[in-house]
Amino acid sequence: MTPIFDGHNDLLQRIVAAGAGGQDLWLKGNGRGHLDLPRIRKGGMVGGFFAIWVPSPAGLDDDESLRQLENPPFRLPLPEPIAPDAALPHAMAQAAALLSLERTGTLRVVRDAADLRDAIAQGQIAAIMHMEGIEAIPDMDALHLWHRMGLRSLGPVWSRNTRFAEGVPFAFPASPDIGAGLSAEGKRLVAECNKLRIMLDLSHLNEAGFDDVAALSDAPLVASHSCAHALCESSRNLTDRQLQVIAQSRGLVGLNFASSFLRKDGRRLPLDDLDVMIRHMDHMMGILGEDGVALGSDFDGALMPADLADAAALPNLVAVMEKAGYGQELIAKITHRNWISVLERTWKPS
């Protein structure tokens, strides 16, 4: 079975919601969501980025928001910013949930590339602690504390502004060129992440912020779960110019499985043709090269394609790659080798 290393999942919210049953949900599953250990094993997944994310009080799952998302054009307003003292309990609960999974012996929170490779070799799920939207990090001292706890990847924003940067609203058709660049604190954040070798994730960041990170960072540029704007004009997707900037840094983009970021019409309805994912991969490889494209599912955080309903269905995507004429070497790069390579280059001692 082809090993899969995944650029983004939101499982930790479900683990926290399960309370004392979180470990049991992980080990046995409950038939809901996209991820648990049995389905991860069935799908060949060997590791990935486990996101810590603070929900907005007013979500995007009310009837009116869903109606708009299913019927473009739309532009949903950015959720209100969240204060650090309100965000911290959520973030800590999810970090604790990830560490509770580590105590089962089936998963390891990895802190460097050697640790990542060893976890996979030992048959453990190699988990990277990632924070998506860093409301729970008010300053650089807190960043160092989270790094000591195991944080090795962060996105300055979800689609909600922080003191560091501005996110893009959920909008279609729309450009990611919405809003201002990094704040002074955001620019300091880039420098401190470079020193600590914390990966900076550009997914959800607006174009001006993207350009600021590109100008300041000495690490490969990475967007963990995004698609090609040329094929789906969502504000969340990357333009060809952005892809070129990532290519110049020898960076990487993890293809998002979310149907609404893949479909040409931008509708939040299940994608019924996985060949669309091949078209996004082909387009991105045309700019990034074979070493610059990987997978970033957004499992447990988005609406999946009909034939990719959960982690157990990952072999369906591999089969579509094979049908498209991708050789085994290219498939191995996209499914796991490219992520491991970019992390080795990002996490190397400065």
Secondary structure, DSSP 8 states (H G I E B T S, - for coil): ---EEEEEE-HHHHHHHTGGGHHHHHHH--S-SS--HHHHHHHTEEEEEEEE----SS-S-SHHHHHHHHSSSEE--------HHHHHHHHHHHHHHHHHHHTTTSEEE--SHHHHHHHHHTT-EEEEEEEES-TT--SHHHHHHHHHHTEEEEES-SSS--SS--B--SEES--S--S----HHHHHHHHHHHHHT-EEB-TTB-HHHHHHHHHH--S--EEEEE-BTTTS--TTSB-HHHHHHHHHTT-EEEE---HHHHSTT--SS----THHHHHHHHHHHHHH-TTSEEE---BTTS---TT--SGGGHHHHHHHHHHTT--HHHHHIIIIIHHHHHHHHHHS--
